[in-house]
């Protein structure tokens, strides 16, 4: 009996130290993405209510050891500011009718000893694609892998004209920040 118990303990110990690669889907109910910016009137933000995508990650214990792929999709019409007129201006600026999604598709990712992921890939907004590097702090808790970070860029880099309101008297700043806490 002792020998059987010892063998079981050794097998469990061995498997708990192995690295497991898994393809996982985005957990929309545990993920948060926000777009933040400024205007001539006040700072603003839109919450992204529809996030989808997947990642192929390797996990060892409570650490992410590799990110093999990472693909994210944000539905433009799911950007919500709490102000219907602002939302309509955002959708028009992002050319939502022809480009209903904002996407990121990784081509390569590295992870450092502190769990910081640097994912290179294409960010596509309003039909314009740019090569970018997104960085995020990775973590594993109760089997859920999370990536938390932010990226800042100018809307005009993606041929997006910053929205205006009130016949141009309220102008939006060109710089926006996407803040993400995505769980898989």
C-alpha positions as CSV (number, residue, x, y, z in Angstrom):
1,X,0.0,0.0,0.0
2,X,2.8,2.4,0.9
3,X,4.6,1.6,-2.4
4,X,1.4,2.3,-4.4
5,X,0.8,5.6,-2.5
6,X,4.4,6.6,-3.1
7,X,4.2,5.7,-6.8
8,X,1.0,7.8,-7.2
9,X,2.6,10.7,-5.4
10,X,5.6,10.6,-7.7
11,X,3.4,10.4,-10.9
12,X,1.3,13.4,-9.7
13,X,4.5,15.4,-8.9
14,X,6.0,14.6,-12.3
15,X,2.8,15.8,-14.2
16,X,2.5,18.9,-12.1
17,X,5.9,20.1,-13.3
18,X,5.4,19.4,-17.0
19,X,4.5,22.1,-19.4
20,X,1.2,21.7,-21.1
21,X,0.4,23.5,-24.4
22,X,-3.3,24.3,-24.9
23,X,-5.4,26.1,-27.4
24,X,-7.9,28.2,-25.5
25,X,-10.8,30.5,-26.4
26,X,-11.3,34.0,-25.0
27,X,-13.5,34.0,-21.9
28,X,-15.7,37.0,-22.6
29,X,-17.3,37.1,-19.2
30,X,-13.8,37.4,-17.5
31,X,-12.2,39.8,-20.1
32,X,-12.3,43.5,-20.1
33,X,-11.2,45.9,-22.9
34,X,-11.5,49.6,-22.8
35,X,-10.6,52.3,-25.4
36,X,-9.6,55.6,-23.7
37,X,-9.1,59.1,-25.2
38,X,-9.4,62.8,-24.8
39,X,-11.6,65.5,-26.2
40,X,-11.8,69.3,-26.0
41,X,-14.5,68.8,-23.4
42,X,-13.4,65.9,-21.3
43,X,-11.7,62.5,-21.2
44,X,-13.8,59.6,-22.5
45,X,-13.8,55.9,-22.7
46,X,-15.7,53.1,-24.5
47,X,-16.0,49.6,-23.1
48,X,-15.7,46.8,-25.6
49,X,-18.6,44.4,-24.9
50,X,-17.9,41.7,-27.5
51,X,-14.4,40.2,-27.4
52,X,-13.5,36.9,-29.1
53,X,-10.4,35.1,-30.1
54,X,-8.0,32.3,-29.1
55,X,-4.5,31.7,-27.9
56,X,-2.2,28.7,-27.9
57,X,-0.3,28.9,-24.7
58,X,2.1,26.7,-22.7
59,X,1.6,26.7,-18.9
60,X,3.9,25.3,-16.3
61,X,2.3,25.3,-12.9
62,X,1.1,28.8,-12.3
63,X,3.2,30.4,-15.0
64,X,2.8,31.0,-18.8
65,X,6.0,29.7,-20.4
66,X,5.1,30.3,-24.1
67,X,2.5,32.0,-26.2
68,X,2.5,30.3,-29.6
69,X,-0.5,32.2,-31.1
70,X,-2.8,35.0,-30.0
71,X,-5.7,36.2,-32.1
72,X,-8.2,38.8,-30.8
73,X,-11.4,40.3,-32.4
74,X,-13.3,43.3,-31.0
75,X,-16.7,44.0,-32.6
76,X,-16.8,47.7,-33.4
77,X,-20.6,48.0,-32.6
78,X,-19.9,46.6,-29.2
79,X,-17.9,49.8,-28.2
80,X,-20.2,51.5,-25.7
81,X,-19.5,54.9,-24.1
82,X,-22.9,55.2,-22.4
83,X,-23.7,58.0,-24.8
84,X,-25.6,56.9,-28.0
85,X,-24.6,59.9,-30.1
86,X,-20.9,59.4,-29.2
87,X,-21.2,55.7,-30.1
88,X,-22.6,56.6,-33.5
89,X,-19.7,59.0,-34.2
90,X,-17.2,56.3,-33.1
91,X,-18.8,53.7,-35.4
92,X,-18.7,56.2,-38.4
93,X,-15.1,57.1,-37.7
94,X,-14.1,53.4,-37.5
95,X,-15.9,52.8,-40.8
96,X,-17.9,50.1,-39.1
97,X,-20.2,49.3,-42.1
98,X,-17.2,48.0,-44.2
99,X,-15.0,47.1,-41.2
100,X,-17.1,45.6,-38.4
101,X,-14.2,44.3,-36.4
102,X,-10.9,45.4,-34.8
103,X,-8.5,42.5,-34.9
104,X,-5.0,41.5,-33.7
105,X,-3.3,38.5,-35.1
106,X,0.1,37.6,-33.7
107,X,3.0,36.4,-35.8
108,X,5.5,35.8,-33.0
109,X,5.5,36.1,-29.2
110,X,8.2,36.0,-26.5
111,X,7.8,35.8,-22.8
112,X,10.4,37.0,-20.3
113,X,11.3,35.5,-16.8
114,X,8.8,37.9,-15.2
115,X,5.9,36.7,-17.3
116,X,5.8,39.7,-19.6
117,X,4.6,38.7,-23.1
118,X,5.6,40.7,-26.2
119,X,3.4,39.7,-29.1
120,X,4.3,40.9,-32.5
121,X,1.5,41.0,-35.1
122,X,-1.0,42.9,-37.2
123,X,-3.5,45.3,-35.6
124,X,-6.3,46.1,-38.0
125,X,-8.6,49.1,-37.4
126,X,-11.0,50.6,-40.0
127,X,-9.5,48.4,-42.7
128,X,-5.9,49.6,-42.1
129,X,-3.3,47.1,-40.8
130,X,-0.1,48.0,-39.0
131,X,2.6,45.8,-37.5
132,X,2.7,46.4,-33.7
133,X,4.0,44.8,-30.6
134,X,1.5,44.4,-27.8
135,X,2.9,43.8,-24.3
136,X,1.1,42.2,-21.4
137,X,1.7,40.8,-18.0
138,X,0.6,37.2,-18.0
139,X,-0.7,35.3,-15.0
140,X,-2.4,32.0,-14.2
141,X,-5.0,31.6,-11.5
142,X,-7.3,28.6,-11.0
143,X,-6.4,27.4,-14.5
144,X,-7.4,30.7,-16.1
145,X,-4.6,32.5,-18.1
146,X,-4.8,36.3,-18.2
147,X,-3.0,38.9,-20.2
148,X,-3.1,42.5,-18.8
149,X,-1.6,45.5,-20.6
150,X,-2.3,48.5,-22.8
151,X,-1.2,50.1,-26.1
152,X,-1.3,53.7,-27.3
153,X,-1.4,55.0,-30.8
154,X,-2.8,57.8,-33.0
155,X,-6.1,57.1,-34.8
156,X,-4.8,58.8,-37.9
157,X,-2.1,56.1,-38.2
158,X,-5.1,53.8,-39.2
159,X,-6.7,56.5,-41.5
160,X,-9.3,57.2,-38.8
161,X,-10.4,60.8,-38.6
162,X,-10.8,61.7,-34.9
163,X,-14.6,62.1,-34.3
164,X,-16.1,65.5,-33.7
165,X,-19.5,66.6,-32.2
166,X,-21.7,69.7,-32.0
167,X,-20.7,70.8,-35.5
168,X,-17.0,70.5,-34.8
169,X,-17.0,72.5,-31.6
170,X,-16.1,69.4,-29.6
171,X,-13.0,67.6,-31.0
172,X,-11.5,64.3,-30.1
173,X,-7.8,64.0,-29.5
174,X,-5.9,61.8,-32.0
175,X,-4.2,59.6,-29.4
176,X,-6.1,56.6,-28.0
177,X,-5.2,53.9,-25.6
178,X,-6.6,50.4,-25.6
179,X,-6.5,48.9,-22.1
180,X,-6.9,45.1,-22.0
181,X,-7.3,42.4,-19.4
182,X,-8.1,39.3,-21.5
183,X,-8.6,35.9,-20.0
184,X,-8.5,32.5,-21.7
